[in-house]
């Protein structure tokens, strides 16, 4: 066998091995990106559940809190902003701007819900209402699910970002434009602590 043939075979084998490594890295990045996107889908399911509970909560409170119309309207407005922000974030999970908008909207919603709960303390009949107690319990449960889903999403984002920044993955990530993903952080105290919804 001539030297030229041996060099050609070795070169071909090296090329095939490099291609296989590159394909493996690419597929790993795609898998991690899909994993954190799925993680955001789980957050979205729980956010939608909460968004669906809020109008029922406001309707129940409205019958007792006729003098608190401004507070009730603020909750609905904040809910609507959060729904829009969640919809944008669902279209681009991990996008820095979408995550910031969702964080801001969720912070605003958390603040208005907390204010509603504080104001509702002045209405003993409302606190004793069975529908209000059930809605409050469901809302608290949903807040816990959101926190767990957010943690899973952030873990997925961290895993993906780590993979895309390590060498040699960073080369493949750059070549195929795998963008960094942003965490869904809890930056506001209102968001870090689920709204208190106890009516005991």
C-alpha positions in Angstrom: 0.0 0.0 0.0 1.4 3.3 -1.0 2.0 6.2 1.4 -0.5 8.4 -0.5 -3.2 5.8 0.0 -2.4 5.4 3.7 -2.5 9.2 4.2 -5.8 9.4 2.3 -7.4 6.6 4.5 -6.1 8.2 7.7 -7.4 11.6 6.6 -10.8 10.1 5.7 -11.0 8.3 9.0 -10.1 11.5 10.9 -12.7 13.5 8.9 -15.4 10.9 9.7 -14.5 10.9 13.4 -14.5 14.7 13.5 -17.9 14.7 11.7 -19.3 12.2 14.2 -18.1 14.2 17.1 -19.6 17.4 15.6 -22.9 15.7 15.0 -22.9 14.4 18.6 -22.2 17.8 20.0 -24.9 19.4 17.8 -27.5 16.8 18.7 -26.6 17.3 22.4 -27.2 21.0 22.1 -30.5 20.5 20.4 -31.6 18.0 23.1 -30.6 20.4 25.9 -32.4 23.3 24.1 -35.5 21.2 23.7 -35.4 20.2 27.4 -35.4 23.7 28.7 -38.1 24.7 26.2 -40.2 21.8 27.5 -39.4 23.1 31.0 -40.9 26.4 30.1 -44.0 24.7 28.7 -44.5 23.3 32.2 -44.3 26.8 33.7 -46.7 28.0 31.1 -49.3 25.3 32.0 -49.2 26.4 35.7 -49.2 30.1 34.9 -52.3 29.6 32.7 -53.9 27.7 35.6 -53.2 30.6 37.9 -54.4 33.2 35.3 -57.7 31.2 35.1 -58.1 31.2 38.8 -57.7 34.9 39.3 -60.9 36.1 37.6 -62.9 33.7 39.7 -61.1 35.0 42.8 -61.9 38.6 41.8 -65.5 37.8 41.0 -65.9 36.2 44.4 -64.3 39.1 46.2 -66.3 41.7 44.2 -69.6 40.7 45.9 -68.0 41.6 49.3 -65.6 44.3 48.4 -67.7 46.8 46.5 -65.6 49.7 47.9 -62.4 48.1 46.6 -63.1 48.4 42.9 -59.7 50.0 42.2 -57.8 47.1 43.8 -59.9 44.5 41.9 -59.4 46.3 38.6 -55.6 46.5 39.3 -55.5 42.7 39.8 -57.3 42.1 36.5 -55.1 44.6 34.6 -51.9 42.9 36.1 -53.3 39.5 35.2 -53.9 40.6 31.6 -50.3 42.0 31.3 -48.9 38.7 32.7 -51.0 36.7 30.3 -49.6 38.7 27.4 -46.0 38.4 28.7 -46.3 34.7 29.2 -47.6 34.3 25.7 -44.6 36.2 24.3 -42.2 34.1 26.5 -43.8 30.9 25.4 -43.0 31.9 21.8 -39.3 32.4 22.7 -38.4 30.5 26.0 -35.0 31.5 27.2 -35.0 34.8 25.3 -33.6 37.5 27.6 -36.1 40.2 26.7 -39.1 37.8 26.9 -37.9 36.5 30.3 -37.4 40.1 31.7 -40.9 41.1 30.5 -42.4 38.0 32.1 -40.5 38.6 35.4 -41.8 42.2 35.4 -45.4 41.2 34.7 -45.3 38.4 37.3 -43.8 40.8 39.9 -46.7 43.3 39.2 -49.3 40.5 39.4 -47.8 39.2 42.7 -47.9 42.7 44.2 -51.5 43.3 43.2 -52.6 39.8 44.5 -50.8 40.5 47.8 -52.6 43.8 48.0 -55.9 42.1 47.3 -55.3 39.6 50.1 -54.3 42.3 52.6 -57.5 44.3 51.8 -59.7 41.2 52.0 -58.6 40.7 55.6 -61.0 43.6 56.4 -64.0 41.5 55.2 -64.8 38.6 57.6 -67.7 37.4 55.4 -65.3 37.1 52.4 -62.7 35.2 54.5 -65.4 32.7 55.5 -66.8 32.2 52.0 -66.2 28.6 50.9 -65.6 29.5 47.3 -63.0 32.0 48.3 -61.3 29.5 50.6 -61.2 26.9 47.8 -59.8 29.4 45.3 -57.2 30.6 47.7 -56.1 27.0 48.4 -55.9 26.3 44.6 -54.0 29.5 44.0 -51.5 28.6 46.8 -51.1 25.1 45.3 -50.5 26.5 41.9 -47.9 29.0 43.2 -46.0 26.0 44.6 -46.2 24.2 41.2 -44.9 27.3 39.4 -41.9 27.4 41.8 -41.1 23.8 41.1 -41.5 24.3 37.3 -39.4 27.4 37.4 -36.6 25.5 39.1 -36.7 22.7 36.5 -36.6 25.3 33.7 -33.7 27.2 35.3 -31.8 23.9 35.7 -32.4 23.1 32.0 -31.2 26.6 31.0 -28.1 26.3 33.1 -27.3 22.8 31.6 -27.8 24.1 28.1 -25.7 27.3 28.6 -22.9 25.3 30.2 -22.9 22.8 27.3 -22.9 25.6 24.7 -20.0 27.5 26.4 -17.6 24.5 26.9 -15.0 23.7 24.3 -15.5 22.1 21.8 -19.2 22.6 22.0 -18.7 26.3 21.9 -17.4 26.0 18.3 -20.4 24.1 17.1 -22.8 26.4 19.1 -21.2 29.4 17.4 -21.3 27.8 13.9 -25.0 26.9 14.2 -26.0 30.0 16.2 -27.2 28.4 19.4 -28.0 31.5 21.4 -27.6 31.7 25.2 -30.8 31.2 27.1 -31.9 33.4 30.1 -33.1 32.1 33.4 -36.5 33.0 34.8 -35.3 34.6 37.9 -37.3 35.8 40.9 -36.0 39.3 41.3 -38.8 40.9 43.2 -39.8 40.1 46.8 -43.4 39.9 45.8 -42.5 37.0 43.4 -40.0 35.3 45.7 -42.8 34.8 48.2 -46.0 33.4 47.0 -48.9 35.7 47.8 -50.5 34.8 51.2 -54.0 33.6 50.5 -55.0 32.2 53.9 -58.6 33.0 54.9 -58.5 31.3 58.3 
